[in-house]
Amino acid sequence: MWRRLPLFARILVFFFANLIVVGLVVLGALRLRFALGPDPMVSLAHQLAFELESVSPTRWDAALAKRSRVAGVTLHLYTPHGERLAGPKIALPERVRARLAGPRPAVGPPGKLPAAGPPGKRPPPPWAKGKHPPPKGPPLLPPPPPLGPGAGAGQLFSVRSASPTRYWVGVPVVLHPTGQGPPRAPAVVLASSSSITGGGLFFDPWPWVLVVAMIVALSTLLWLPLVRSVTRPLRRMTEVTEQIAAGKFDARLDERRGDEIGRLSRAINEMSQRLAGLVGSQRRLIGDVAHELGSPIARIEVGLAVLGQRLEQTRQAAPGEADEDDRARVEDLAADVSHMSQLVEELLAFARAELEPSRVSLEQTTLAELVQRVVAREQRGRCEIEVDIDASIEIIADPRLVARAVGNLVRNAVRYAGDEGAIEVAAERAGERVRLEVRDRGAGVPEAHLADLFEPFYRVDDARSSHSGGTGLGLAIVKRCVEACGGSVVARNREGGGLVVQLELDGC
């Protein structure tokens, strides 16, 4: 069922699952935060207020200084009207002073906290519940000051001041000096620091860093299966399409998925299958045409040879100018037929090279002996061919195909650059591979044409043409033969002039 879901639906499922995971982590972090108790700054303010109630106001500065050293912040005590009660004597920033008159705590009996009640309201007096009669006569104490907004909630406030930049946090408290006398007006404990965290008192980032790390880790674990289920088949598709581009049409992909990736895999497999059929048909057609043309061309060559002999006999019996013209025409026709015969042979060799990979027989072969046999067969006239190959170098390849490839390269070099200098054939080890190079001193090939040299029927206009005898199939056959042996072939221009064709094959 899951494998048949569309990719879009899978992404939506994982997205909402990730939202649920993030929500659960944040909710758990908040519940843990409340379970650990009140804010550290609120706790410090209440502890400080309790401590100040037990000492004389003259010792409040010392008490605040001691607490400041322990907490790592600067503590101040002010009234809501901005009057300093204890702490360093400084000019209070206007933004801080403006916030002092904000929330105030409720005022209760000396030494006791106000009873719990709705925010912003005083607790009901005892006689409101009918337990005690209301007092008679005038009140003993003047009415307390009106409560500020949010009084009794114990909320804190934070302010940032400039020049210099400092961070302030204030907590409203109620002080009852020495536990005697009427309650003081509400006070505010201020803490200031140059750090936004206040040494962990204002804000401790590490729990939230842990929460973010947990969210990232859980999200990664959640999304990893989906990401891998997408990237792994895409990587495999890339490999298969590269193999198809290299002519390996038997590469296939897994088609069991029912989503978009599965449909794409089936499309690639169908494309590969159709390409294999089309290319195979083309190769067989080329081979069949070349084979069928071979016999008629051979008969034409024989007929032209017989005609030439008869013309020669006629000329000897009755010499004349017409006989010379007929003989020249026959020679031209024979040259054209010979060129056609060579083209057909190359076509047939190319078709065989295309169709033979399935019948390749790889074996251990001594490279120097193979190259020497090929050079002895291809060397013509005064052209010098130098072979520099260590006798110990061996390759894993089909000797027939390697000999055909090297023969074509040497033949091309002799044909187009034999008069320019010696042809060099050299080989060396490159790790587990063997590099074989055929170098000449000819005119070389323009850089723009190097990548197309190994395509069928491709000729460089300035250096390769049908008039020079080339068919455009020699290097294409080289490429097919080398690739059938599991190797590769590249061409580059030589420094100082000339062309270098490099074959790379498996060594042993």
Buried (B, 14 or more C-beta within 10 A) or exposed (E): EEEEBEBEEBBEEBEEBBEEBBEEBBEEBEEEBEEEEEBBBBEBBBEBBEBBBEEEBEEBBEBBBEBBEEBBBBBBBBBBEBEBBBBEEEEBBEEBBEBBEBBBBBBBEBEEEBEEEEBBEBBEEEEEEEEEEEEEEEEEEEEBEEBBEBBBBBBBBBBEBEEEEBBBBBBBBBBBBEEEEEBBBBBBBBBBBEBEBBEBBBBBEEEEEEBEEBBEEBBEEBBEEBEEBBEEBEEBBEEBBEBBEEBBBEBEBEBEBBBEBBEBBBEBBEEBEEEBEEEEEEBEEBBEBBEEBBEEBEEBBEEBEEBBEEBEEBBEEEEEEEBEEBBEEBEEBBEEBBBBBBBBBBBBBBBBBBBBBEEBEBEEBBBBEBBBBBBEEBBEEEBEBEBEBEEEBBBBBBBBBBBBBBBBBBBBBBBBBBEBBBBBBBBEEEEEBBBBBBBBBBBBBEEEBBEEBBEBEBBBEEBBEEEEEBBBBBBBBBBBBBBBBBBBBBBBBBEEBBBBBBBBBBBE
